[in-house]
Amino acid sequence: MGEGVGAQIRKGVIEYCVLAMLTTRERYGFELVRTLGEHDGLVTSEGTIYPLLSRLKKDGHVTTTWRESDDGPPRKYYAITPQGKRRLAAFRLEWMRFRSAVDALLNDGGTR
């Protein structure tokens, strides 16, 4: 049961975690997978990230640039757009509200 719950939560927030990582600098797909994997509960695969990045690009939340790599073939780098930043900002506000409500219910069962 725990694994299914984690998967549902991860599915709902992974897009915003990716956008948040892109606010600090441009990144390529496998780097995003690796960085997510460094955080407990956010482990994901390339099969999840690349379709997500494609959708984020289609929706105007990220842009892409091909760059040469010292370690092999050229890599596609992703950067957040102003529209992506607005979407992330809206999520942050909603997340704080949501997290606060869930924490209150989990910690005291809704009895204040």
MIKOLBA-504044 format. One line per 10 residues: number of its first residue (from 0); their letters; for each residue x, y, z of N, C-alpha, C. Coordinates in Angstrom, 3 decimals. Each point is the difference from the previous one (the first is absolute). Layout:
N
NUM	A	X Y Z X Y Z X Y Z ~ ...
END
This chain:
112
0	MGEGVGAQIR	0.818 -1.195 0.000 -0.818 1.195 0.000 0.862 1.260 0.000 ~ 1.083 0.023 0.794 0.860 1.174 0.085 0.591 0.396 -1.333 ~ 0.372 -0.990 -0.820 0.600 0.299 -1.285 -0.998 0.689 -0.929 ~ -1.257 -0.434 0.020 -1.018 0.619 -0.835 -0.276 1.436 0.398 ~ -0.025 0.265 1.297 -0.224 1.359 0.492 1.152 0.902 -0.449 ~ 1.225 -0.488 0.163 1.169 0.784 -0.412 -0.008 0.297 -1.485 ~ -0.403 -0.973 -0.787 -0.051 0.195 -1.451 -1.013 1.070 -0.374 ~ -1.142 0.006 0.665 -1.025 1.003 -0.291 0.468 1.400 0.386 ~ 0.633 0.110 1.155 0.514 1.311 0.428 1.077 0.467 -0.969 ~ 0.937 -0.904 -0.335 1.091 0.338 -0.917 -0.550 0.454 -1.347
10	KGVIEYCVLA	-1.003 -0.713 -0.502 -0.604 0.346 -1.293 -0.559 1.418 0.018 ~ -0.549 0.408 1.136 -0.601 1.326 0.091 0.986 1.145 0.128 ~ 1.212 -0.293 0.477 0.924 1.108 0.271 1.274 -0.004 -0.826 ~ 0.281 -1.078 -0.709 1.278 -0.113 -0.701 0.205 1.131 -1.008 ~ -1.048 0.388 -0.678 0.092 1.088 -0.981 0.505 1.286 0.653 ~ -0.483 0.275 1.192 0.387 1.230 0.695 1.401 -0.113 0.577 ~ 0.399 -1.200 0.383 1.375 -0.205 0.451 0.964 0.254 -1.158 ~ -0.353 -0.459 -1.185 0.826 0.235 -1.191 0.075 1.502 -0.292 ~ -1.130 0.677 0.007 0.013 1.448 -0.239 0.856 0.713 1.044 ~ -0.095 -0.424 1.260 0.799 0.616 1.063 1.493 -0.202 -0.246
20	MLTTRERYGF	0.390 -1.192 -0.441 1.415 -0.247 -0.289 0.497 0.870 -1.148 ~ -0.886 0.309 -0.925 0.404 0.816 -1.147 0.087 1.484 0.339 ~ -0.455 0.407 1.179 0.119 1.418 0.378 1.429 0.357 0.347 ~ 0.814 -0.983 0.387 1.386 0.303 0.369 0.934 -0.011 -1.192 ~ -0.293 -0.874 -0.980 0.819 -0.055 -1.219 -0.618 -0.962 -1.001 ~ 0.455 0.084 -1.231 -0.450 -0.933 -1.033 0.565 -1.382 0.309 ~ -0.767 -1.028 -0.331 0.433 -1.378 0.256 -0.427 -0.899 -1.151 ~ 0.697 -1.114 -0.155 -0.406 -0.985 -1.004 -0.797 -1.108 0.683 ~ -0.723 -0.774 -0.785 -0.963 -0.961 0.524 0.556 -0.976 1.011 ~ 1.103 -0.685 -0.335 0.517 -0.993 0.927 0.491 0.650 1.294
30	ELVRTLGEHD	0.479 1.222 -0.079 0.409 0.729 1.208 -1.210 0.220 0.920 ~ -1.138 0.288 -0.579 -1.226 0.159 0.795 -0.373 -1.312 0.679 ~ 0.086 -1.100 -0.744 -0.307 -1.316 0.570 0.938 -0.291 1.167 ~ 1.288 0.234 -0.207 1.008 -0.274 1.031 -0.231 0.861 1.245 ~ -0.279 1.290 -0.201 -0.220 0.901 1.133 -1.251 -0.390 0.777 ~ -1.075 -0.327 -0.698 -1.216 -0.463 0.682 0.287 -1.258 0.815 ~ 0.817 -0.890 -0.560 0.331 -1.243 0.671 0.790 0.189 1.280 ~ 0.625 1.153 0.151 0.767 0.298 1.217 -0.907 0.379 1.166 ~ -1.271 0.185 -0.262 -0.957 0.405 1.026 -0.974 -1.142 0.265 ~ -0.042 -0.446 1.238 -0.848 -1.124 0.382 -1.451 0.250 -0.418
40	GLVTSEGTIY	-0.578 -0.980 -0.663 -1.396 0.107 -0.411 -0.214 0.602 -1.374 ~ 1.062 0.544 -0.603 -0.160 0.633 -1.315 0.679 -0.782 -1.125 ~ 0.479 -1.200 0.308 0.648 -0.812 -1.016 -0.961 -0.191 -1.159 ~ 0.491 0.248 -1.200 -0.816 -0.151 -1.198 0.880 -0.507 -1.124 ~ -0.552 -0.217 -1.159 0.760 -0.557 -1.118 -0.010 0.954 -1.184 ~ 0.876 -0.305 -0.955 0.023 0.782 -1.233 -1.331 -0.126 -0.735 ~ -0.642 -1.161 0.139 -1.288 -0.227 -0.645 -1.103 0.890 0.545 ~ 0.212 0.546 1.175 -0.957 0.944 0.592 0.394 1.434 -0.337 ~ 1.286 0.299 0.104 0.474 1.384 -0.158 -0.117 0.507 -1.424 ~ 0.401 -0.787 -0.991 0.004 0.522 -1.366 -1.399 0.335 -0.530
50	PLLSRLKKDG	-1.010 -0.830 0.226 -1.349 0.422 -0.411 -0.463 1.256 0.758 ~ 0.357 0.102 1.278 -0.347 1.186 0.784 0.675 1.238 -0.585 ~ 1.285 -0.099 -0.327 0.713 1.132 -0.587 -0.598 0.385 -1.350 ~ -0.405 -0.987 -0.760 -0.650 0.266 -1.296 -1.282 0.791 0.192 ~ -0.794 -0.411 0.982 -1.250 0.708 0.272 0.265 1.406 0.518 ~ 0.986 0.146 0.886 0.337 1.333 0.512 0.442 0.926 -1.134 ~ 0.737 -0.541 -0.966 0.416 0.805 -1.157 -1.209 0.371 -0.854 ~ -0.850 -0.977 -0.276 -1.198 0.240 -0.813 -0.890 1.067 0.641 ~ -0.079 -0.012 1.330 -0.836 0.953 0.737 0.672 1.358 0.217 ~ 1.254 0.132 -0.442 0.690 1.287 0.111 0.650 0.257 1.351
60	HVTTTWRESD	0.184 -1.056 0.805 0.592 0.177 1.331 1.515 -0.163 0.009 ~ 0.537 -0.655 -1.045 1.446 -0.120 -0.151 0.381 0.204 -1.464 ~ 1.258 0.357 -0.192 0.573 0.056 -1.346 1.167 -0.974 -0.029 ~ 0.464 -0.325 -1.218 1.116 -0.944 -0.132 1.100 0.579 -0.863 ~ 1.211 -0.471 0.273 1.186 0.364 -0.769 0.914 -1.215 -0.069 ~ 0.495 -0.300 -1.192 0.967 -1.088 -0.137 1.391 0.551 0.256 ~ 0.808 -0.771 0.756 1.381 0.399 0.279 0.920 -1.205 -0.144 ~ 1.195 0.276 -0.466 1.012 -1.051 -0.079 0.348 -0.464 1.404 ~ 0.413 -1.256 0.113 0.374 -0.585 1.283 1.411 -0.551 -0.083 ~ 0.766 0.175 1.059 1.346 -0.574 0.062 -0.064 -1.510 0.196
70	DGPPRKYYAI	-1.149 -0.493 0.463 -0.148 -1.409 0.359 -0.740 -0.829 -1.040 ~ -0.245 0.519 -1.182 -0.736 -0.778 -0.994 -0.752 0.885 -0.968 ~ -1.176 -0.469 -0.427 -0.770 0.759 -0.991 -0.555 1.297 0.594 ~ -0.463 0.905 -0.859 -0.610 1.251 0.499 -1.173 -0.309 0.930 ~ -0.235 0.925 0.923 -1.095 -0.157 0.967 -1.017 1.114 -0.191 ~ -1.252 -0.357 0.247 -1.076 0.989 -0.038 -0.155 0.564 1.413 ~ 0.212 1.299 0.123 -0.147 0.676 1.287 -1.353 0.679 0.068 ~ -0.567 0.011 1.190 -1.319 0.581 0.249 0.153 1.216 0.900 ~ -0.754 1.054 -0.314 -0.006 1.232 0.797 -1.444 0.402 0.255 ~ -0.249 0.527 1.175 -1.353 0.432 0.354 -0.304 1.336 -0.690
80	TPQGKRRLAA	-1.221 0.173 -0.434 -0.445 1.242 -0.642 -0.702 0.879 1.040 ~ -0.254 1.259 -0.332 -0.792 0.836 0.917 -1.366 -0.633 0.318 ~ -0.637 -0.613 -0.986 -1.277 -0.674 0.232 0.189 -1.169 0.980 ~ 1.089 -0.737 -0.140 0.303 -1.088 0.923 0.236 0.512 1.410 ~ 0.662 1.152 0.117 0.232 0.600 1.320 -1.309 0.406 0.655 ~ -0.923 0.525 -0.788 -1.312 0.371 0.555 -0.755 -1.238 0.473 ~ 0.067 -1.049 -0.796 -0.672 -1.256 0.378 0.597 -0.555 1.302 ~ 1.314 0.040 0.118 0.664 -0.478 1.212 -0.365 0.864 1.206 ~ -0.059 1.303 -0.176 -0.369 0.899 1.099 -1.415 -0.296 0.488 ~ -0.912 -0.239 -0.925 -1.381 -0.327 0.380 -0.036 -1.323 0.755
90	FRLEWMRFRS	0.794 -0.974 -0.452 0.044 -1.282 0.689 0.555 0.159 1.414 ~ 1.051 0.794 0.141 0.592 0.196 1.335 -1.032 0.525 0.996 ~ -0.790 0.975 -0.414 -1.039 0.533 0.889 -1.025 -1.066 0.355 ~ -0.450 -0.739 -0.992 -0.984 -1.055 0.232 0.596 -1.117 0.856 ~ 1.250 -0.344 -0.241 0.662 -1.056 0.755 0.095 0.365 1.487 ~ 0.357 1.235 0.296 0.102 0.424 1.403 -1.359 -0.112 0.690 ~ -1.047 0.436 -0.663 -1.350 -0.082 0.554 -0.405 -1.457 0.198 ~ 0.213 -0.812 -1.006 -0.364 -1.412 0.028 0.786 -0.748 1.073 ~ 1.322 0.212 0.015 0.851 -0.681 0.978 -0.397 0.358 1.425 ~ -0.303 1.253 0.236 -0.410 0.449 1.321 -1.289 -0.697 0.437
100	AVDALLNDGG	-0.963 -0.103 -0.907 -1.270 -0.650 0.322 0.205 -1.489 0.276 ~ 0.783 -0.669 -0.821 0.243 -1.431 0.191 0.765 -0.228 1.308 ~ 1.032 0.806 0.255 0.754 -0.132 1.248 -0.909 0.149 1.214 ~ -0.894 0.976 -0.037 -0.909 0.213 1.131 -0.874 -1.226 0.229 ~ -0.524 -0.567 -1.070 -0.840 -1.191 0.139 0.784 -1.219 0.443 ~ 1.182 -0.168 -0.531 0.802 -1.162 0.382 0.519 0.103 1.428 ~ 0.304 1.214 0.437 0.587 0.178 1.330 -1.034 0.001 1.133 ~ -1.173 0.541 -0.261 -0.972 0.061 1.108 -1.383 -0.523 -0.395 ~ -0.104 -0.618 -1.142 -1.278 -0.570 -0.410 -1.081 1.022 -0.265 ~ 0.390 1.257 -0.151 -0.979 1.048 -0.286 -0.623 0.591 1.242
110	TR	0.510 -0.353 1.178 -0.536 0.583 1.242 0.959 1.079 0.487 ~ -0.416 1.192 -0.128 0.873 1.122 0.405 -0.339 0.430 1.381
END
